[in-house]
């Protein structure tokens, strides 16, 4: 989310600038130039966590991976103590579910967690990597959940947090779209034996994110993550109490 708001507009996320296309010196800030370069060399940003993944050591307890966008990344940025031993944050600001799906094997499966929390959809609604339908978002989330189950990983499906609007996409109707995907996530979790983590209820004030829990109406602040923590703890306990998904024969 911050990626789209702070680094480059959606138009730049879809096509290279004319200056770059002509081979001239790129315009804009260093962050914009870096984002433009990554767009063409590492679209899903697989390089972001490769070193961290390689450096991981065995843990004494169950390993839980949190994959998501800036709301997931912001959790460890603002409240690193939540990610005690065995909890691994693999959020990347601005990402959409197709980007998360592309890095799911590297940043989740190959880490051999007992459970994964998948939080995505905000940036799909915003169109950060181009227009997306709800069906496409659902398909990407289903694919990640199926990959997890096929590899013996329990699944936690996180609701999209409330947001009355997206500052980087003025005029976009957000609340009905968030509500519709959350309703589907809850139903899909129930149908597939996954755990549903209802952060929306813990954070909302009507359709908006409660003002005391956010700094921009979309991203939680420290108080917001404090409100999310009990939801996460319950979800982790619930997920770990469930049987390990049966892996298919290879």
N, C-alpha and C positions, 0 to 999 in steps of 0.2 A: 504494500500500500504506500508506504513512504517512498518506495522506489519510483512509483508513477508520479507522485506528487512533487518530489524533490529533484529527481534526476532528469527526466525527460518526459515530454507529453506523449500521449498515446500514438500520435502520428509518427513520432520518431521511433516508437517501439515496433511499428509495423514496417516501415521502410527506411532505408538509409537516407541521410540528408543529402541534398544535391551536392554540397561541398565534398562530402565523403565519396559520393558516387563519382565525381569528377577527378578524385585523387588529390584535391586541394587539402590544405591544412584544416582539420576539423575545427568547428566553432564551438563555443560554450565552455563550461567549466570542466575541470579535470574529471569530476565525477560523471558528467554527461559523456565525455569522451570515453571513459572507461566502460560506461554502460553501453554505449554504441558499439565499442569493440567487442564486448562480451556477447552482444546480440548476435554477432556473426561468427563467433568462435566457440561459445559455450552457452547456448541458449538456456539450458536448464540449470546452469551454474554447477555442474558436477564437480568442478574444481574447488568449490567453496569449502567442503568438508573432507576432501580426500586425505589431507594430512592428519586431521583430527581423528578420522576413522582408523587410519593406520597406527596411530599412537594409542588407541584404546587398549586397556589391559583387562583381564578377567575380573569380574566383580564377585563378591561373596554372596550376593542376593540376586533377585530377579532383575533383569535389565528391561527398562521401559524406554522406548524411543518416542519422542514427540516430533512429528513432522508437520510442517505448516508454512504459513506466510509470516508477515511482520508481527502478527499478534503472538505467534509462537516464539519468534526470535526475540521480541520485546520482553518476554517472560524471563529469559535468562539474563538479558541485558539489565533489567530493572530489579529482579529478585533472584540473583544467582543461587542463593541459599536453598531455594526450592529444589534445585537439581543436585541433590545429594547423590552419594554413590549409587550407581545403577540407573540413574535418570539422565537421559541424553537428549539435548535439544538440537533439532535439526530443522529449525525454521529459517526461512530466507524471505526478507522483506520484498513485497511486490509480487510474489509468485502466484501463479494460477495452478489449478489442478493438473493440467497437462504437463507443466514443468515438474510438479511434485511426482507425478507418475513416472516420468523419465528417470528421475534419480531415486526412485523407491527401492530398487534392488541394492544400489550402492549404499544409500544412507539409512536403510532399514533392514532389509533381509540379510545382507552380509554382516550385520552387527549381531545377529542371532539373539534378538530380544525375546522375552517372554510375552510381551505385549507391545502394541504400537497405538498411539493416539494420532488420528488423522484429523486435522483441522484445515479445511480449505473451502473456498467458494466465494469469499468476499471479493477477491480480485477477478474472479470469473464474472460476477455480476457487474463489476466496474469495467470489464473489457480491457484489462491491462495488456493482454497479448492478442487482442482482437476480439470481435464479437463472439459470444458463446451463448448457446441455448441452455436452459436448465437440464435438458436431457443429456447434453454433452458433459456437464458437470457431474451429474449422477453417474454416467458411464465411467468417468475417470475415478470417482470414489469407489464404485463397485470393483473396478479393476484392481485398485490398491488393496481393497479388503480381500478380494479373491487371492491375490498374490500372497498376502499375509497368511491367510488360512492354509493355503497350499504348502506353506513353509512352516507350519506348526506355530504360528504367531497369533495370539489372541488380539482381537480388534476392539478399540475404543473409537467410536465416531463422535466427534465433538460438534456441537451446534455452532453455527455462525453467530458470533456475538451481535447484539443489537446495534443498529446505526440508522439514524433518521435521514442521513445524507452522507455522501462521500465528498470531502472538500475538493478532491482532485477531479471530480466528475459532477460539477454543479448541475442541478436540475434533474438528476437521475432519481427515479422512484426506487428506493432501496427496500423499505420495510416489507412490502408485500412479497418481494422476491426472496428476501431472507426468511420470512415466515414459511413460504412454500417449500424451500429446500430443507429447512429444519424439520418440518412435518414429515417430509420424505425420509430424512436421516433417522428420525425416531422410529418410523415404521420399518425401515430397512434393517435397522439394528435388531428390532424385535424378531423379524422374520429370519435372520441369519445367525442368531445367537451372539451378536456383538453387544457391547455395552454402549449406551448412549450417555454422553456427558453434557448435561443441560446448562451450559454457561449463560445462555440467553436469559433464562429466568433469574439467575443470580445477579445479572448486570443491568437489567432493563428498567427504564422509567417510561411507561407507554411503549412507543416504538423506538425510543432513543436509548442510548447508553447513558446511564445516570451520570449527571454532570460531575459529581464528586469522585467518580471512578475512572475518569478519562481526561486526557489533555487536549483532545481534538475531536471528540465525538465518535471516534472509530477505535482508537487504540487505548487499552487500559493503562492507567497509571499504577503506581505501587499499590494504592488502595484497591484498584480494580483487580489486580492479580491476587491480592489478599482475599477478595471475595470469590475468586475462581479456585483458589487452592483447595477448599473443602470439597468442591465438586470433583476436582481431579483426584483427590485422595479416595473418595468413595468409588469413583470409576475404576481406579487402579485395583482397589480391594475386590470389587465385583469382578473385574476381568480376570484377575489371578485366581479367583475362586472357581472359575469355569474350567471345564476339561480342556486340555491342549487340543487344538484342532488336529484332526487326523490328516496326515500327509498322504498324498496319493502315491501309489507304487511308482517307482522310477525304472 
